[in-house]
Amino acid sequence: MTSLFELLIGFLSSFGLNLIPFAGPSNLLIASNFALILGTGDPPTLVALGFLIALAAALAKSIHYLVTFFVGKHLSEKYRHQLDVKATKIRRWAFPLLFVAAVTPIPDEPIVIPLGLMKYSPIKFFIVYFSGKALITIVGVFLGSWTRNMFSGWLTLEAMIALSIMLTIVITIILLKVDVNKYAERFSKKRAA
């Protein structure tokens, strides 16, 4: 049985890692690592863990969002006007863009920061971002639990944790080195052709 202290550690770790702008690891990996370490197979506990990790991620990114939300007040009148013009076009895509950023391992800041500057609704921001993170973290905790059950006969817990940390580092480095926009442009050009 997972203790309240262990769930709190999961929450605080997720919060701290998500405060790192542009370089935090994927929340799928954070959630699966905690499920792997805690070793619980109890579905309600796994859902609670995924929920707490998603809540921590949403709170941390809300800090990034709110900083840019309030920094936007200090922009020049010319830049503020340009943002307002662009905001009317972008607002209709804000929900799907933010949800995709929350669910996928792509960096969230290229979506979070402009939405803050455009004064997108903080309540909508939190609800959409939290929903996306909850989806991916709940999947992550079940994957972590499944991985532990699958490989516990072959690998020790310490080996699984070390392997999981190494994979997290490798995937994070790949995500930082890969230009997602370049591949998105290539994909859209191929679809258009």
C-alpha positions as CSV (number, residue, x, y, z in Angstrom):
1,M,0.0,0.0,0.0
2,T,1.3,3.4,-1.0
3,S,1.6,5.9,1.9
4,L,0.4,9.5,1.8
5,F,4.1,10.5,2.2
6,E,5.0,8.6,-1.0
7,L,2.2,10.3,-2.9
8,L,3.4,13.7,-1.6
9,I,6.9,13.0,-2.8
10,G,5.5,12.2,-6.3
11,F,3.5,15.4,-6.2
12,L,6.5,17.6,-5.1
13,S,8.9,15.9,-7.6
14,S,6.6,16.4,-10.5
15,F,6.0,20.1,-9.4
16,G,9.8,20.7,-9.2
17,L,10.6,19.0,-12.5
18,N,7.8,20.9,-14.3
19,L,9.1,24.2,-13.0
20,I,12.2,23.7,-15.1
21,P,11.4,25.7,-18.3
22,F,12.0,24.0,-21.7
23,A,14.0,21.0,-20.2
24,G,11.7,19.1,-17.8
25,P,11.2,15.4,-18.6
26,S,8.0,14.0,-20.0
27,N,5.2,13.6,-17.4
28,L,4.6,10.1,-18.9
29,L,8.1,9.2,-17.8
30,I,7.7,10.9,-14.4
31,A,4.5,9.0,-13.7
32,S,5.7,5.6,-15.0
33,N,8.9,6.0,-12.9
34,F,7.0,6.7,-9.7
35,A,4.6,3.7,-10.3
36,L,7.7,1.6,-11.0
37,I,9.4,2.7,-7.8
38,L,6.3,2.5,-5.6
39,G,5.4,-1.0,-6.9
40,T,1.7,-0.7,-6.3
41,G,-0.7,-2.5,-8.6
42,D,-3.8,-1.1,-6.9
43,P,-5.8,0.8,-9.6
44,P,-7.3,3.5,-7.3
45,T,-3.8,4.2,-6.0
46,L,-2.4,4.4,-9.5
47,V,-5.1,6.8,-10.6
48,A,-4.5,8.9,-7.5
49,L,-0.8,9.0,-8.2
50,G,-1.4,10.0,-11.9
51,F,-3.9,12.6,-10.7
52,L,-1.4,14.2,-8.3
53,I,1.4,14.2,-10.8
54,A,-0.9,15.9,-13.4
55,L,-2.0,18.4,-10.8
56,A,1.6,19.2,-9.9
57,A,2.5,19.6,-13.5
58,A,-0.5,21.9,-14.2
59,L,0.3,24.0,-11.1
60,A,3.9,24.4,-12.2
61,K,3.1,25.4,-15.7
62,S,0.4,27.7,-14.4
63,I,3.3,29.6,-12.7
64,H,5.0,30.0,-16.1
65,Y,1.7,31.0,-17.7
66,L,0.9,33.6,-14.9
67,V,4.4,35.2,-15.1
68,T,3.9,35.8,-18.8
69,F,0.3,36.8,-18.2
70,F,1.4,39.6,-15.9
71,V,4.6,40.5,-17.9
72,G,2.3,41.2,-20.9
73,K,1.0,44.3,-19.1
74,H,4.5,45.9,-19.4
75,L,4.8,45.5,-23.2
76,S,4.9,48.5,-25.5
77,E,1.6,49.7,-26.9
78,K,2.7,48.7,-30.5
79,Y,3.6,45.1,-29.4
80,R,0.5,44.8,-27.3
81,H,-1.6,45.8,-30.3
82,Q,0.2,43.2,-32.5
83,L,-0.5,40.5,-29.9
84,D,-4.2,41.5,-29.7
85,V,-4.6,41.2,-33.5
86,K,-2.9,37.8,-33.5
87,A,-4.8,36.6,-30.4
88,T,-8.1,36.8,-32.2
89,K,-6.8,34.4,-34.8
90,I,-5.1,32.0,-32.4
91,R,-7.7,31.8,-29.6
92,R,-9.8,29.3,-31.6
93,W,-6.8,27.0,-31.8
94,A,-5.7,27.5,-28.2
95,F,-7.7,24.6,-26.8
96,P,-6.4,21.9,-29.1
97,L,-2.8,23.3,-29.2
98,L,-2.6,23.4,-25.4
99,F,-4.2,19.9,-25.0
100,V,-1.7,18.4,-27.5
101,A,1.2,20.2,-25.8
102,A,0.0,18.8,-22.5
103,V,-0.4,15.2,-23.7
104,T,2.7,14.9,-25.9
105,P,6.3,15.1,-24.8
106,I,7.0,18.2,-26.9
107,P,8.0,21.3,-24.8
108,D,5.0,23.1,-23.5
109,E,6.5,26.6,-23.2
110,P,6.1,27.5,-26.9
111,I,2.3,27.2,-26.3
112,V,2.1,28.3,-22.7
113,I,4.1,31.6,-23.0
114,P,2.2,33.0,-26.0
115,L,-1.1,32.2,-24.4
116,G,-0.1,34.0,-21.3
117,L,1.0,37.0,-23.3
118,M,-2.3,37.0,-25.2
119,K,-4.2,36.9,-21.9
120,Y,-5.9,33.6,-22.6
121,S,-8.3,32.7,-19.8
122,P,-6.4,31.4,-16.8
123,I,-9.2,29.1,-15.8
124,K,-9.5,27.6,-19.3
125,F,-5.7,27.3,-19.4
126,F,-5.6,25.3,-16.2
127,I,-8.6,23.0,-17.1
128,V,-7.3,22.2,-20.6
129,Y,-3.7,21.7,-19.4
130,F,-4.6,19.6,-16.4
131,S,-6.9,17.4,-18.5
132,G,-4.1,16.7,-21.0
133,K,-1.6,15.9,-18.2
134,A,-4.1,13.8,-16.3
135,L,-4.7,11.7,-19.4
136,I,-0.9,11.1,-20.0
137,T,0.1,10.6,-16.4
138,I,-2.7,8.1,-15.7
139,V,-1.5,6.1,-18.7
140,G,2.0,6.5,-17.4
141,V,1.4,5.1,-14.0
142,F,-0.4,2.0,-15.4
143,L,2.5,1.5,-17.9
144,G,5.0,1.8,-15.0
145,S,3.0,-0.7,-12.9
146,W,2.8,-3.1,-15.9
147,T,6.5,-2.8,-16.5
148,R,7.3,-3.6,-12.9
149,N,5.1,-6.6,-13.0
150,M,6.5,-7.8,-16.4
151,F,10.2,-7.5,-15.5
152,S,10.3,-8.0,-11.8
153,G,11.2,-11.6,-12.3
154,W,14.2,-10.7,-14.5
155,L,15.5,-7.4,-13.0
156,T,15.9,-6.1,-9.5
157,L,14.0,-3.0,-8.5
158,E,17.3,-1.1,-8.5
159,A,18.1,-2.2,-12.0
160,M,14.6,-1.2,-13.2
161,I,14.9,2.2,-11.6
162,A,18.4,2.8,-13.1
163,L,17.2,1.7,-16.5
164,S,14.1,4.0,-16.2
165,I,16.2,7.0,-15.2
166,M,18.6,6.4,-18.1
167,L,15.7,6.1,-20.6
168,T,14.3,9.3,-19.2
169,I,17.6,11.1,-19.7
170,V,18.0,9.8,-23.2
171,I,14.5,10.6,-24.3
172,T,14.8,14.1,-22.8
173,I,18.1,14.7,-24.6
174,I,16.5,13.5,-27.9
175,L,13.5,15.8,-27.4
176,L,15.8,18.8,-26.8
177,K,18.0,18.0,-29.8
178,V,15.2,17.3,-32.3
179,D,13.7,20.3,-34.0
180,V,10.0,19.3,-33.8
181,N,8.9,22.3,-36.0
182,K,11.2,21.1,-38.8
183,Y,9.6,17.7,-38.9
184,A,6.1,19.1,-38.6
185,E,6.8,21.4,-41.6
186,R,8.1,18.4,-43.6
187,F,5.0,16.4,-42.7
188,S,2.6,19.2,-43.7
189,K,4.5,19.7,-47.0
190,K,4.2,16.0,-47.8
191,R,0.5,16.0,-47.0
192,A,-0.1,19.0,-49.2
193,A,1.7,17.5,-52.1
